[in-house]
Structure formats: C-alpha cells, structure tokens
Amino acid sequence: MKIGLFGGTFNPIHYGHLRGAEEVREYFYFDKIIFIPAGIPPLKGSNAIEGYHRLKMTALAIKDNPYFEVSDYEIQLQEPSYTVNTINYFKKLYEGHALWFIIGVDSFLELPRWHKPQELLRMIDFIVMSRPDSDKVEYKLENCEFIENKQSEDIFNIKNSEKKVYYIRITPLCISSTMLREKIKNNESIRYLLPEQVIDYIKKNNLYRSI
C-alpha cells in the first residue's frame, strides 16, 4: 500500500486540512491517509487543547471519507510527541509498505527547530502542501539542501539522501486554526470553515474559551 502520514496539531481541524489531504491522496494515488494529531506538541503545546478533544474532532471530520483514518498514537504518549519517533513507529507497523509524511509548508519551514530534523529527512519522503501565501519552497538546512528540479517544479531533492521532498500546490483556502480560534474567542461565526459536526463538538464542550 501507499500510505500518507498526516501529522499536525489539528487545533481544530478544518477544511484546509481536509481538502489538502484529499488532493494529496488523489494526486499521489494513496491507498489511505492517516491523520495523526499531536499529543504534546513540543513547539505548540501552550496553545493546544487536550489531545482527546483534538483526536475526537479529527475523527468526526474524516468519518465520511473511506480513505482517511485517524491514529491516537501520539495522543496516548505521556511525553512530547517527536515526529522522528512517530515515523519509526509507523514504519514498523506498516513494514513493507510505502510511507510518506504530509506537512504544510509553514510547518516544513520550521523543520530546523524539530527534534533530529536531519535524521527525519533521511527516514521518509515528504509531501509539502502549499499555502495561499507561499508560491514555492527553496530552503537550506545544515547538511541538507532542497534544490528545485527544473523538469518538475513540484519535486525537490535532498542532498546526500535517497529521499525526496515533493511540493504540491493545493487549492488555496485561506483558513487556519489560529484564525478559527480567534473567531471563536471573539464570538464570530466559523460556519462553512470546518465541518458542522466539529462545530457542534466545539460548542458542546465549550472549547477554546480560555485562549
């Protein structure tokens, strides 16, 4: 199988995440995409609500798509969830299958701050999704260099590695979790920005009011 691993805080999940994952699945012919909400995200922990709620919202958002699954692997951890460990876990779980790691370009550009970024880049192929305000990725990391392949503007090579970074331009939806939390805080409508069942869950559990 070809499996995409889509990690993120999903705080909350919205149509930008869902549409991006669907376009990646279709373009790369994935058999399934696994959403992996971060348990205790090292870089965003202060702004993330309880993992159980983010896991539940993600499950509600993807339940109608037979190609989407959600994993509670990181939520169950009692320590910060480092992506390098998550990738190792899924590589063992799906030994013999092709795995790819899906990430937004904004998170991709924070990669130098991640735990063991060089090792991570040599473990798995990346698929980097565009955002409305990002036209391309040209980024240098210590001992790694992403070089645009002029034959295909969507493919980048990693220096000294057999792995690749694939950059895909997805439908530009100007939605972010930060924006949604601000709208909720200001008592503004978030309708049509994320699934109704997720909105109902947010209201029922009175989430994000403390942010």
C-alpha positions as a printed Julia matrix, in Angstrom:
211×3 Matrix{Float64}:
   0.0    0.0     0.0
   0.9    3.65   -0.41
   0.16   5.41    2.86
   0.32   9.09    3.71
   1.01  10.09    7.32
  -0.51  13.49    8.03
   0.75  14.89   11.3
  -0.4   18.09   12.92
  -1.89  19.72   15.96
  -5.36  19.97   14.34
  -6.35  22.63   16.85
  -9.03  22.48   15.42
  -9.12  20.53   12.16
 -10.7   22.48    9.28
 -11.44  22.34    5.56
  -7.91  23.46    4.69
  -6.55  20.27    6.27
  -9.25  18.08    4.73
  -9.12  19.46    1.21
  -5.33  19.39    1.21
  -5.28  15.75    2.29
  -7.84  14.82   -0.36
  -5.86  16.49   -3.15
  -2.65  14.82   -1.98
  -4.4   11.45   -1.87
  -5.72  11.85   -5.39
  -2.52  13.21   -6.9
  -0.23  10.57   -5.38
  -2.71   7.67   -5.57
  -2.57   6.88   -1.87
  -4.48   3.89   -0.57
  -5.1    5.77    2.65
  -4.08   8.81    4.65
  -3.66   8.56    8.4
  -4.26  11.74   10.4
  -2.01  11.82   13.48
  -2.99  14.54   15.99
   0.0   15.55   18.08
  -0.15  14.52   21.73
   2.07  17.06   23.48
   3.46  19.1    20.58
   6.91  20.41   21.62
   6.57  23.65   19.66
   2.85  24.39   20.1
   1.96  22.79   23.4
   0.93  26.03   25.09
  -1.81  26.71   22.53
  -3.11  23.17   22.07
  -6.18  21.98   23.92
  -6.39  18.49   25.4
  -5.37  15.81   22.92
  -8.55  13.8    23.45
 -10.66  16.64   22.06
  -8.44  17.16   19.03
  -8.5   13.43   18.34
 -12.29  13.35   18.6
 -12.74  16.36   16.32
 -10.43  14.81   13.74
 -12.36  11.55   13.85
 -15.63  13.41   13.35
 -14.23  15.41   10.44
 -12.96  12.43    8.45
 -15.6    9.8     9.23
 -17.3   10.05    5.81
 -14.09   9.54    3.79
 -13.2    5.84    3.35
  -9.58   6.75    2.5
  -9.0    8.66    5.74
  -8.11   7.22    9.15
  -7.06   8.75   12.45
  -4.44   7.42   14.85
  -4.25   8.03   18.58
  -0.58   7.01   18.73
   0.77  10.41   19.78
  -2.26  11.22   21.94
  -1.53   8.14   24.05
   2.05   9.18   24.74
   2.87  10.6    28.17
   5.72  12.68   26.8
   6.31  15.19   23.96
   5.45  13.68   20.59
   8.52  13.84   18.36
   7.85  13.12   14.7
  11.03  11.07   14.3
   9.65   8.6    16.86
   6.22   8.59   15.23
   7.72   7.76   11.83
   9.71   4.9    13.36
   6.52   3.53   14.91
   4.57   3.57   11.64
   7.46   2.18    9.63
   7.45  -0.86   11.91
   3.66  -1.08   11.91
   3.48  -0.94    8.1
   6.71  -2.72    7.27
   6.95  -3.42    3.54
   4.55  -0.62    2.6
   5.44   2.78    1.1
   5.09   5.6     3.63
   5.09   9.35    3.01
   4.93  12.22    5.5
   2.49  15.03    4.69
   3.07  18.5     6.08
   2.13  22.12    5.38
   4.8   24.45    4.06
   4.61  26.66    7.16
   5.47  23.71    9.39
   8.08  22.49    6.9
   9.95  25.77    7.2
  10.15  25.23   10.98
  11.92  21.91   10.44
  15.31  23.08   11.82
  13.62  23.52   15.23
  12.28  19.95   15.25
  13.85  17.04   17.11
  16.54  15.38   14.94
  15.48  17.06   11.67
  18.36  15.67    9.61
  17.54  12.12   10.65
  13.88  12.69    9.89
  14.64  13.91    6.38
  16.53  10.71    5.66
  13.83   8.4     7.0
  10.86   9.16    4.79
   9.74  11.03    1.67
   7.98  14.33    2.4
   4.97  15.85    0.7
   4.82  19.57    1.39
   1.49  21.3     0.79
   1.38  24.91   -0.32
  -0.44  27.71    1.43
  -2.13  30.69   -0.24
   0.79  32.98    0.66
   3.6   30.62   -0.44
   4.46  30.16   -4.11
   7.48  27.88   -3.75
   9.93  26.33   -1.3
  13.67  26.91   -1.56
  15.15  26.2     1.83
  18.6   25.22    3.13
  19.2   23.14    6.22
  22.55  22.14    7.69
  23.99  19.29    5.59
  20.79  19.24    3.51
  19.77  21.3     0.55
  16.42  21.37   -1.18
  17.05  22.07   -4.85
  14.27  22.75   -7.31
  14.18  20.23  -10.15
  13.68  22.3   -13.27
  11.99  19.38  -15.04
   9.18  19.44  -12.48
   8.66  22.4   -10.19
   6.93  20.17   -7.66
   9.94  17.98   -6.81
  12.88  18.86   -4.57
  15.93  16.69   -3.9
  17.61  16.36   -0.51
  21.38  16.48   -0.65
  23.09  13.2     0.34
  19.81  11.34    0.67
  17.71   8.95   -1.39
  14.57  10.58    0.0
  12.73  13.39   -1.71
  10.55  16.33   -0.83
   7.53  16.71   -3.1
   5.93  20.14   -3.14
   2.3   20.21   -4.23
   0.21  23.29   -4.89
  -3.22  22.65   -3.46
  -6.42  24.67   -3.72
  -5.73  27.88   -1.77
  -8.14  28.04    1.15
  -7.33  30.93    3.46
  -8.23  29.06    6.65
  -6.01  28.47    9.66
  -6.57  27.01   13.1
  -5.25  30.24   14.62
  -7.85  32.24   12.71
 -10.61  29.9    13.84
  -9.59  30.13   17.49
  -9.6   33.93   17.25
 -13.07  33.91   15.71
 -14.35  31.63   18.46
 -12.76  33.86   21.09
 -14.44  36.92   19.54
 -17.78  35.12   19.26
 -17.7   35.29   15.44
 -19.21  32.71   13.11
 -16.99  29.83   11.97
 -19.68  28.24    9.84
 -18.52  26.91    6.42
 -14.87  26.95    7.55
 -14.9   23.49    9.12
 -17.34  20.56    9.26
 -20.62  21.14   11.1
 -20.05  18.12   13.32
 -16.78  19.66   14.51
 -18.5   22.98   15.2
 -21.16  21.14   17.21
 -18.45  19.37   19.2
 -16.68  22.67   19.93
 -19.93  24.22   21.17
 -20.95  21.2    23.2
 -17.62  21.04   25.01
 -17.1   24.82   25.22
 -13.62  24.56   23.73
 -11.07  27.34   23.15
 -12.73  29.79   25.53
  -9.56  30.08   27.61
  -7.3   31.08   24.7
